[in-house]
Amino acid sequence: MYKTLIILIHIALLSNNAHAIDYDPLLMRAQATIFPKIILLDKDLDSKLEKNKIVIEILHSDEERKVALTIKSLIENKYKDKLGNKSLIIQLNDFESFNTKSIVTAYFILKGSSDIHNKITAHASTNKRLVFCYDHTDFKSNTLISLLMKEKTYIYLNKSAIHNYDINFLPLFYKIVKVIE
């Protein structure tokens, strides 16, 4: 009985670590660099600030907290609390504590269930907020922007979602993205 319990605990711990291994450190670094810059291309950015500050909320599951902390650290190290001429705040929140009352400029959602992604994207699109996702396969949950790295880096824009969000970007943005459905 005791050995079985120990084995089950080890399996549980390994499965949590395996989930975290799914995140590519190079892709996370690229996203931490590029996603904040995309926020600056929103033509209506000033109306989405909290006390003249850009707020990015990274939403994650409990087992992804370490990944979220890494992305937060990468963004903070790159931008030093400033994005353009605005102050920058990066906050973490687990999916279960997602709050529609807080004022957020953009969301960065990690892997999670479609249900929680749908809840976040519904709120974000209603309030014209950007939603970045780690994996472009999350476009089925109506997320807006993702990044893919192969031989080159591609910024993907979810064509079917852009109309729901009613966000207008500077023309430069449309020249650098790859629109997919």
N, C-alpha and C positions, 0 to 999 in steps of 0.2 A: 504493500500500500504506500509506504513512505517513498520507495523508489519510483513508483508511478507518479506520485505528486511532484517529485523533483524533475522527472522527465517532462511532465506537462508544463512546469514553470519554465524550464529551458526552452521548450518549443514556443511558448508565449513570448519570451524575451527575444528569441531569434526572429519571430514573425514581426515584432515591433521594429527591430533593427533592419530587417529586410525591406520593410516599407520605407524607411528613411534612405536606404541605399538607392532607391529608384530615382533619386534626385541627382542630376548631373551638376557637379560643382562649377564647371565651365559655363553651362547654361544659366545657372543661378547668378553667376557674376555678370554675364551679359545682360540678363533681365534687370538686375539691380542697377546697371549703368543706363540702359536704354529706356526702360519704362518711365522713370521720372522725367526724362527729357521729352517724352511724348506728351506728358501732361502739359508742358509749356506750349504745345502746338494747338491746344484747345482755344478757339477764338473767344470763348465766353468764360475763361478761367477765373477772372476776378469775381464772378458771381458764385463761385464754388469754393471760396476760401472761408476758413474759420478764423476770424479776427486777423485778416490779411496773411494767414499762414496756409500753406499747402499741407494737407493731412492725407497721408497714405495709410490705409489700414490693411494689414496683412492678416488674412483669415486662414485658419488652420485647424486641423483636428488635434486632439491631445498628443497623439504619437508624432505629429509633425512640428511640434513646438520648437524643437532644436533646429529644424530646417528654417522655420520662420525667423528665429533669432539670428541665424546665419545671414539670411537675406536682409534683415533689418540692419545688421552690422555692416554688411557690404554697402548698402545704400548710404548709411551714415558716414562710413569711411570715405566714400567717393565724394559726397556732396557737403560734408561738414555742416549740416543743419541749414544749408542754403540751397535753393533751387532757383536759378536766375536771380532776380532781385527780391525774392520772397523767402521767408523763413520756412523751413521744412520740418515736419513732425512725422515720425514713423511710429505707428502704434500697432500692437499685436492684439488679436482677439481670436478666441477659439470659435468654431462654427456654432456651438451651442449657445454662446453668449452674444451672438450677432444682434446689434441694437440699431433699429431703424431711426432712432431719435438723435443719434450723434451725427455731427456734421463732418462729413468726410469728402475730400476732393476726389479720391480715386481708391479703388479696392484692388488688391492683389490676392487672388484666391488660389490656395494650394489644392491638392487633390482632395476629394471628398465626395460625398454622395450627390447625385443629380438633384435630389430634393432640396438640399441646402444651397447648392449652386443656383437653382431656380429661384429660391427665395431672395438670395442676394442680388441676382441679376434683375429680378422684377423691381426691387426697391431702387437699384441703381439706374435702371432705364427710366423709371418714373421721375427720378430726380436729376436726370441727365449727368450721371457720374460715370467715369470710365471704369471698366472692369478688365483688369489684366488677369490672365490665367497662366499657370505654369505650362500646361499642355494644351495645344490647339484642339485636341480631341474633345475638350470641354466646350467647344463651340456649340455642341448640341444642347448645352444648358444656357445658351444665349449669352455667353461671355463675349467680349468684344475684341480684345487684342491679345495675341500671343507671339511667341518668338520661337523660331526653329533654327537650329544650327546644324548645318551639314558642311559641305565645302565652303559655303558662304552662310552668312546670317540673314534670315528672312524675318521680317515683321509681318505677321498675318493679321488681316482685318476680316472679321466675320461679316460678310456682305449681308446676310439675312438679318443680322442684329443691328446694323448701323442705323437703320430707319427707326427702330424702336427707341434708341437712345437719343435721337435728335441732337447729336453733338456735331458741331461744325469745326473742322480742323483747318489750320492754315494750309494753303495749296501745296506746300512742300511735303506735308505728310502723305498726301495721296500719290506723290511721285515715288516715295520710298517704301510703300507697303505693297504687299501681295494680297490681293483680295481673293478670299476663298469662300465657298458656300458650305 
